[in-house]
Amino acid sequence: MAAMAPRRGPCCAGGSAATQTAGKLPHCLRGRFGVCLGYPEAMSELSVDGTPGVAGAARDAARGQVVYLTEHGERLAAIVPAEFAEALEGMSEEDARELLEDLADAAAARRALREPGESVSWEQVRAEAGL
């Protein structure tokens, strides 16, 4: 399979990947992921026929699991359920940015819930918030 150079669209006109991702979400996903949402020609298909490793990962993804593709221990890409990819293909950059923020917020909330500490009652939260 021939390697594809990352597409560069009008939404990626300025800044390097490092400056786009330093401490904030990039203005599009190209800096981090190599493609702009809204450019369906950047999507491709790979048949699983005759590729047992890919076929197994694809079946795992079809059952809802995300399968990361790594090189030297670094995550390069992921095989996701088809409905995830279909939803992302039609998403605007603003919607994609919101989704990434929501996912980051949810991950932070899950981490906070796992932290040790004493619970605070709803009544105490309401009282402190003046509700």
Wavefront OBJ file of the C-alpha trace (Angstrom):
o trace
v 0.000 0.000 0.000
v 1.395 3.395 -0.959
v 1.797 5.955 1.806
v -0.425 9.005 1.558
v 0.938 12.407 2.419
v -1.301 14.249 4.878
v -3.782 16.470 3.092
v -3.500 20.167 3.669
v -6.748 22.062 3.379
v -7.660 25.718 3.767
v -8.386 25.169 7.452
v -4.744 24.151 7.989
v -3.107 27.154 6.378
v -1.173 28.414 9.363
v 0.951 27.095 12.167
v 2.858 23.942 12.820
v 1.509 20.855 14.523
v 3.455 21.820 17.644
v 1.990 25.326 17.839
v -1.508 24.105 17.032
v -1.527 21.596 19.890
v 0.480 23.457 22.538
v -1.848 23.761 25.505
v -5.078 24.046 23.523
v -7.130 22.252 20.962
v -5.900 22.778 17.409
v -8.015 24.879 15.069
v -8.593 21.650 13.164
v -7.495 18.063 13.648
v -4.725 18.091 11.023
v -1.971 19.064 13.438
v -2.677 16.053 15.611
v -4.174 13.501 13.247
v -2.975 14.400 9.743
v -6.391 15.011 8.194
v -8.999 17.713 8.189
v -12.555 16.739 8.939
v -14.728 17.831 6.097
v -12.352 16.357 3.512
v -13.970 12.974 2.790
v -11.351 12.214 0.135
v -8.873 11.819 3.010
v -10.727 8.682 4.099
v -9.731 5.355 2.602
v -10.694 1.713 2.803
v -8.558 -1.370 3.317
v -10.003 -4.827 2.675
v -9.508 -7.314 5.509
v -9.528 -10.237 3.059
v -6.197 -12.036 3.328
v -4.938 -9.966 6.285
v -5.679 -11.982 9.438
v -4.229 -9.407 11.861
v -6.284 -6.609 10.414
v -9.373 -8.814 10.143
v -9.224 -9.674 13.861
v -8.820 -6.034 14.833
v -11.672 -5.058 12.524
v -13.953 -7.658 14.120
v -13.022 -6.319 17.577
v -13.890 -2.786 16.406
v -17.194 -4.011 14.968
v -18.040 -5.259 18.486
v -17.462 -1.746 19.866
v -13.815 -1.962 20.902
v -11.247 0.647 19.844
v -8.060 -1.020 18.575
v -4.921 1.135 18.588
v -2.249 0.624 15.935
v 1.183 1.244 17.422
v 4.755 1.550 16.240
v 7.568 1.331 18.780
v 4.980 1.699 21.533
v 3.534 4.940 20.131
v -0.126 5.086 19.110
v -0.350 6.054 15.455
v -3.950 5.335 14.574
v -7.003 3.421 15.685
v -9.538 1.080 14.218
v -12.928 2.161 15.520
v -16.478 0.941 14.994
v -17.742 2.030 11.570
v -20.520 4.129 13.085
v -17.910 6.238 14.925
v -16.052 6.951 11.688
v -19.277 7.689 9.804
v -20.285 10.206 12.467
v -16.867 11.884 12.311
v -16.846 12.126 8.512
v -19.882 14.397 8.439
v -18.827 16.534 11.384
v -17.838 20.180 11.069
v -14.594 21.376 12.635
v -16.537 23.153 15.388
v -18.520 19.991 16.160
v -15.284 17.962 16.212
v -13.683 20.482 18.583
v -16.722 20.302 20.876
v -16.639 16.511 20.805
v -12.949 16.460 21.767
v -13.631 18.902 24.603
v -16.553 16.782 25.819
v -14.433 13.618 25.710
v -11.623 15.363 27.613
v -14.124 16.625 30.222
v -15.582 13.123 30.644
v -12.100 11.606 31.064
v -11.222 14.255 33.667
v -14.455 13.523 35.546
v -13.705 9.777 35.552
v -10.190 10.477 36.897
v -11.615 12.741 39.608
v -14.105 10.073 40.661
v -11.257 7.574 41.101
v -9.277 9.954 43.353
v -9.354 9.134 47.036
v -11.073 11.554 49.347
v -14.201 12.068 51.301
v -17.557 12.481 49.619
v -19.469 15.744 49.740
v -23.236 15.595 50.075
v -25.526 17.276 47.574
v -26.934 19.407 50.376
v -23.432 20.702 51.181
v -22.762 21.489 47.503
v -26.069 23.389 47.238
v -25.361 25.320 50.445
v -21.841 26.289 49.322
v -23.123 27.311 45.896
v -25.950 29.329 47.408
v -28.671 27.343 45.657
l 1 2 3 4 5 6 7 8 9 10 11 12 13 14 15 16 17 18 19 20 21 22 23 24 25 26 27 28 29 30 31 32 33 34 35 36 37 38 39 40 41 42 43 44 45 46 47 48 49 50 51 52 53 54 55 56 57 58 59 60 61 62 63 64 65 66 67 68 69 70 71 72 73 74 75 76 77 78 79 80 81 82 83 84 85 86 87 88 89 90 91 92 93 94 95 96 97 98 99 100 101 102 103 104 105 106 107 108 109 110 111 112 113 114 115 116 117 118 119 120 121 122 123 124 125 126 127 128 129 130 131
